[in-house]
Amino acid sequence: MRLTGKASEEPSGVRRFAILVFPNFPMMAFSAVIEPMRAANTLAGRKLYDWSIVAGAAAPVIASNGIAITPNHSVEEAPQADYMVVCSGGDADRLTAERPLTWIRRNLRQGGHIGSVADGAFYLARAGLLDGYACTLHWRSQPAFVEAFPHLSLQRRLYVIDRSRFTSAGGVGALDMMLEIIASHHGEDLSRQVAEWFVHYRIRANADREKLQLRIRTGIRSDLVLDAVAQMESSMEHGESMTAVADHVGVSIGKLERAFNAEFGAGPADYYRRIRMQRARDLLEHSTMSVREIGLACGYASFPAFVRAFRKTYDETPRKVRK
């Protein structure tokens, strides 16, 4: 299947978006950027937004699901855009394409905005384009992002809009980000109508985003378990005991055990080990930290204990995953 981005002359007042796609880009996040603009145009009865697809070369780009997108422009010939959106694949932590940066920086000098979906924040951060701005990206990539760019303000939210920068965790997070952008341009009523068009309940900007993102990501129903998991994730480097977690959320260890067993069919210690191992695997795949450093970052002062726990979870060693 082959799709072609739309390009046309822009009437006065139309905001121009350019979606910069890289191989293996996520189709869901890509669509979540474009479709709200299409709906906004239809609902308004006039063109509010125009968009084009930009790539490193004027050749089809394959999404992670195998669908080919034919870009409207290569970066050398891409027109001026008011908003540029980086849509990159799972290798964004290693993406260093230089040619698009000239086009991006030229647009920024002319007052453009730059943003990303999914893991595209890696590309922008590596180019220094997020310095001084808050940002976010897909939750699986956040530990490696923090290690690579400790000076940046990573927000564990579905999306972050900070002046001329906008980033989202991808998926429906990109849709919520676009709804927020549409509301800022054309008011809450149109944004609500666009959300209803897609049978979507809009996530408001003033919601408790970190807790909401955690609930969406984990599917946890219990507020007690959700608070305990939030504490586990925030204190992972220190290897916090379950007694300390129970104290933090204000319950006995017995009540915490019962709540976790009701939610997962497993105790809090088992769940804690599982999320520590998931973070370890993410860091092995998306960071340059040594295996020993990753063990420490996941709360294991003993390297052999880290290796044993990893092997028990994945039936292979951390070094094998790294290779």
C-alpha positions as CSV (number, residue, x, y, z in Angstrom):
1,M,0.0,0.0,0.0
2,R,1.3,3.5,-0.9
3,L,0.1,6.8,0.5
4,T,1.1,10.2,-0.7
5,G,1.1,13.3,1.4
6,K,-1.0,16.3,0.4
7,A,0.5,19.5,-0.9
8,S,-1.3,22.6,-2.1
9,E,-1.2,26.4,-2.2
10,E,-2.0,27.9,1.2
11,P,-4.6,30.6,1.5
12,S,-3.8,33.5,3.9
13,G,-4.0,32.4,7.5
14,V,-3.5,28.7,6.9
15,R,-1.0,27.1,9.2
16,R,1.5,24.9,7.4
17,F,2.7,21.7,8.9
18,A,5.5,19.5,7.6
19,I,5.9,15.9,8.9
20,L,9.5,14.8,8.6
21,V,9.5,11.0,8.4
22,F,12.4,8.5,8.8
23,P,12.4,4.8,8.0
24,N,10.4,2.6,10.4
25,F,8.4,5.6,11.6
26,P,5.2,4.7,13.7
27,M,2.1,4.9,11.5
28,M,-0.2,5.5,14.4
29,A,1.6,8.6,15.6
30,F,2.0,9.8,12.1
31,S,-1.8,9.5,11.5
32,A,-2.5,11.1,14.9
33,V,-0.7,14.3,13.7
34,I,-2.4,14.6,10.3
35,E,-6.0,13.3,10.9
36,P,-7.0,16.0,13.5
37,M,-6.0,18.7,11.0
38,R,-8.1,17.1,8.3
39,A,-11.1,16.9,10.7
40,A,-10.5,20.5,11.8
41,N,-10.6,21.7,8.2
42,T,-13.8,19.7,7.5
43,L,-15.6,20.9,10.7
44,A,-14.6,24.5,10.1
45,G,-15.8,24.4,6.5
46,R,-12.5,26.0,5.4
47,K,-8.8,25.3,5.3
48,L,-7.2,26.0,8.6
49,Y,-4.3,23.6,8.1
50,D,-2.2,22.4,5.3
51,W,0.5,19.7,5.5
52,S,3.2,18.0,3.5
53,I,5.4,15.0,4.0
54,V,9.1,15.6,4.0
55,A,11.9,13.0,4.0
56,G,15.7,12.9,3.5
57,A,15.2,12.0,-0.1
58,A,12.3,12.1,-2.6
59,A,11.8,8.3,-2.4
60,P,9.2,6.2,-0.6
61,V,9.7,5.8,3.2
62,I,8.6,2.5,4.8
63,A,6.7,2.7,8.1
64,S,7.2,0.2,10.8
65,N,4.1,-1.6,9.7
66,G,5.4,-2.0,6.1
67,I,3.2,0.8,4.5
68,A,5.1,3.0,2.1
69,I,4.7,6.8,2.2
70,T,5.7,8.9,-0.8
71,P,7.0,12.2,0.5
72,N,6.0,15.5,-1.1
73,H,9.5,16.9,-0.7
74,S,13.0,16.0,0.1
75,V,14.6,18.2,2.8
76,E,16.6,20.1,0.1
77,E,13.4,21.3,-1.6
78,A,11.0,21.4,1.3
79,P,9.0,24.7,1.6
80,Q,8.8,26.9,4.7
81,A,6.6,25.4,7.5
82,D,5.1,26.9,10.5
83,Y,5.3,23.6,12.4
84,M,7.7,20.7,11.8
85,V,7.1,17.3,13.3
86,V,9.8,14.6,13.5
87,C,8.3,11.2,13.2
88,S,11.0,8.6,13.6
89,G,11.3,4.9,14.2
90,G,12.6,2.8,17.1
91,D,16.2,3.6,16.3
92,A,15.7,7.3,17.1
93,D,18.3,7.0,19.9
94,R,20.9,6.4,17.2
95,L,19.5,8.7,14.5
96,T,22.0,11.4,13.5
97,A,20.8,12.5,10.0
98,E,22.4,15.8,9.3
99,R,20.7,17.0,6.1
100,P,17.3,17.7,7.6
101,L,18.8,19.9,10.3
102,T,19.6,22.6,7.8
103,W,16.0,22.8,6.8
104,I,14.8,22.7,10.4
105,R,17.1,25.4,11.5
106,R,16.2,27.6,8.6
107,N,12.5,27.3,9.5
108,L,13.3,28.0,13.2
109,R,15.1,31.2,12.2
110,Q,11.9,32.3,10.4
111,G,9.7,31.7,13.5
112,G,8.8,28.1,13.0
113,H,8.0,25.5,15.7
114,I,9.6,22.1,16.0
115,G,8.3,19.0,17.7
116,S,8.3,15.2,17.6
117,V,6.2,12.2,18.3
118,A,7.2,8.8,19.9
119,D,11.0,8.8,20.1
120,G,11.7,11.7,17.8
121,A,12.8,13.8,20.9
122,F,16.1,11.8,20.7
123,Y,16.9,13.3,17.3
124,L,16.0,16.8,18.4
125,A,17.9,16.6,21.7
126,R,21.1,15.3,19.9
127,A,21.0,18.3,17.7
128,G,20.6,20.7,20.7
129,L,17.1,21.7,19.6
130,L,15.5,20.9,23.0
131,D,18.1,22.7,25.2
132,G,16.2,25.0,27.6
133,Y,12.8,23.3,26.8
134,A,10.7,20.7,28.6
135,C,10.0,17.6,26.6
136,T,8.7,14.0,26.6
137,L,8.9,10.9,24.5
138,H,7.7,7.3,24.6
139,W,7.8,5.8,28.1
140,R,10.0,2.8,27.1
141,S,12.7,5.2,25.9
142,Q,12.6,7.6,28.9
143,P,15.3,5.9,31.0
144,A,17.8,5.9,28.1
145,F,16.9,9.5,27.3
146,V,17.6,10.7,30.9
147,E,21.0,9.0,30.8
148,A,21.9,10.5,27.4
149,F,20.6,14.0,28.2
150,P,20.6,14.6,31.9
151,H,20.6,18.4,31.4
152,L,17.2,18.3,29.7
153,S,13.8,18.7,31.5
154,L,12.1,15.4,30.7
155,Q,8.4,15.4,31.7
156,R,6.8,12.0,32.2
157,R,3.6,13.1,30.4
158,L,1.6,12.2,27.3
159,Y,2.7,15.4,25.6
160,V,4.5,18.6,26.5
161,I,4.1,22.0,24.7
162,D,6.8,24.5,25.7
163,R,6.7,27.7,23.7
164,S,8.0,26.8,20.2
165,R,8.7,23.1,21.1
166,F,6.1,20.3,21.3
167,T,6.7,16.6,22.0
168,S,4.5,13.6,22.6
169,A,4.9,10.0,23.7
170,G,3.3,8.9,20.5
171,G,0.1,7.0,19.8
172,V,-2.9,8.7,21.3
173,G,-0.6,11.1,23.0
174,A,0.1,12.7,19.6
175,L,-3.7,13.1,19.1
176,D,-4.0,14.8,22.5
177,M,-1.1,17.1,21.7
178,M,-2.7,18.0,18.3
179,L,-6.0,18.7,20.1
180,E,-4.2,21.1,22.4
181,I,-2.5,22.8,19.5
182,I,-5.8,23.2,17.6
183,A,-7.5,24.6,20.8
184,S,-4.7,27.2,21.1
185,H,-5.2,28.2,17.4
186,H,-9.0,28.0,17.1
187,G,-10.6,27.6,20.5
188,E,-11.8,24.8,22.8
189,D,-15.0,24.3,20.9
190,L,-13.4,23.2,17.7
191,S,-10.9,21.0,19.6
192,R,-13.7,19.3,21.4
193,Q,-15.5,18.7,18.1
194,V,-12.4,17.2,16.6
195,A,-12.0,14.9,19.6
196,E,-15.6,13.8,19.2
197,W,-15.0,13.2,15.5
198,F,-12.5,10.4,16.5
199,V,-14.7,9.2,19.4
200,H,-12.0,10.3,21.8
201,Y,-12.1,11.9,25.2
202,R,-9.7,14.7,25.2
203,I,-7.1,14.7,27.9
204,R,-6.9,18.2,29.4
205,A,-3.6,20.0,29.8
206,N,-4.3,20.6,33.5
207,A,-4.8,16.9,34.3
208,D,-2.4,15.0,36.6
209,R,-0.5,13.8,33.6
210,E,2.1,11.7,35.2
211,K,-0.4,9.6,37.1
212,L,-2.7,9.5,34.1
213,Q,0.1,8.3,31.8
214,L,1.1,5.6,34.3
215,R,-2.5,4.4,34.5
216,I,-2.8,4.3,30.7
217,R,0.6,2.6,30.4
218,T,0.0,-0.1,33.0
219,G,-3.8,-0.5,33.0
220,I,-3.7,-0.4,36.8
221,R,-7.2,0.1,38.3
222,S,-6.3,0.5,42.0
223,D,-5.2,3.9,43.2
224,L,-3.2,2.3,46.0
225,V,-1.3,0.1,43.6
226,L,-0.9,3.0,41.2
227,D,0.7,5.1,43.9
228,A,3.0,2.3,45.0
229,V,4.1,1.6,41.4
230,A,4.8,5.3,40.9
231,Q,7.0,5.2,44.1
232,M,8.8,2.1,42.8
233,E,9.6,3.7,39.5
234,S,10.8,7.0,41.0
235,S,13.1,5.2,43.5
236,M,14.3,2.4,41.3
237,E,18.0,3.4,41.4
238,H,18.0,3.0,45.2
239,G,16.5,-0.5,45.2
240,E,13.8,0.6,47.7
241,S,12.4,-2.2,50.0
242,M,8.7,-3.1,49.8
243,T,8.3,-2.0,53.5
244,A,9.6,1.4,52.5
245,V,7.1,1.5,49.6
246,A,4.3,0.5,51.9
247,D,5.3,3.3,54.3
248,H,5.4,5.8,51.5
249,V,1.8,5.1,50.4
250,G,0.6,4.9,54.1
251,V,-0.4,1.2,54.4
252,S,0.8,-1.9,56.0
253,I,3.0,-4.4,54.0
254,G,0.1,-6.9,54.3
255,K,-2.4,-4.5,52.7
256,L,0.1,-3.7,49.9
257,E,0.6,-7.4,49.3
258,R,-3.2,-8.0,49.1
259,A,-3.7,-5.1,46.7
260,F,-1.0,-6.2,44.3
261,N,-2.2,-9.8,44.3
262,A,-5.8,-8.6,43.5
263,E,-4.4,-6.4,40.7
264,F,-1.8,-8.7,39.2
265,G,-2.0,-12.1,40.9
266,A,1.5,-11.5,42.1
267,G,3.1,-9.6,45.1
268,P,4.7,-6.2,44.9
269,A,8.3,-7.6,45.1
270,D,7.6,-9.7,41.9
271,Y,6.2,-6.7,40.1
272,Y,9.1,-4.5,41.2
273,R,11.6,-7.0,39.9
274,R,9.7,-7.1,36.6
275,I,9.8,-3.3,36.0
276,R,13.5,-3.2,37.1
277,M,14.3,-5.8,34.5
278,Q,12.2,-4.0,31.8
279,R,14.2,-0.8,32.5
280,A,17.4,-2.8,32.3
281,R,16.5,-4.2,28.9
282,D,15.5,-0.8,27.6
283,L,18.8,0.7,28.7
284,L,20.7,-2.3,27.2
285,E,19.0,-1.7,23.9
286,H,18.9,2.1,23.8
287,S,21.8,3.5,25.8
288,T,25.6,3.4,25.8
289,M,25.9,2.6,29.5
290,S,28.0,-0.4,30.5
291,V,26.2,-3.5,31.7
292,R,27.5,-2.9,35.2
293,E,26.2,0.7,35.2
294,I,22.8,-0.5,34.1
295,G,22.7,-2.9,37.0
296,L,23.4,0.0,39.4
297,A,20.8,2.2,37.6
298,C,18.2,-0.5,38.3
299,G,19.0,-0.7,42.0
300,Y,21.4,-3.6,42.1
301,A,24.5,-2.9,44.1
302,S,25.6,-6.5,43.4
303,F,26.4,-7.2,39.8
304,P,26.0,-11.0,40.1
305,A,22.6,-10.4,41.7
306,F,21.6,-8.2,38.7
307,V,22.8,-10.8,36.2
308,R,20.9,-13.6,38.0
309,A,17.7,-11.6,38.1
310,F,18.0,-10.7,34.5
311,R,18.6,-14.3,33.4
312,K,15.7,-15.4,35.5
313,T,13.4,-12.9,33.8
314,Y,14.6,-13.3,30.2
315,D,16.5,-16.6,30.1
316,E,19.6,-14.8,28.7
317,T,22.3,-12.6,30.1
318,P,22.5,-8.9,29.9
319,R,25.6,-9.0,27.8
320,K,23.9,-11.3,25.2
321,V,21.1,-8.7,24.9
322,R,23.6,-5.9,24.5
323,K,25.3,-7.8,21.7
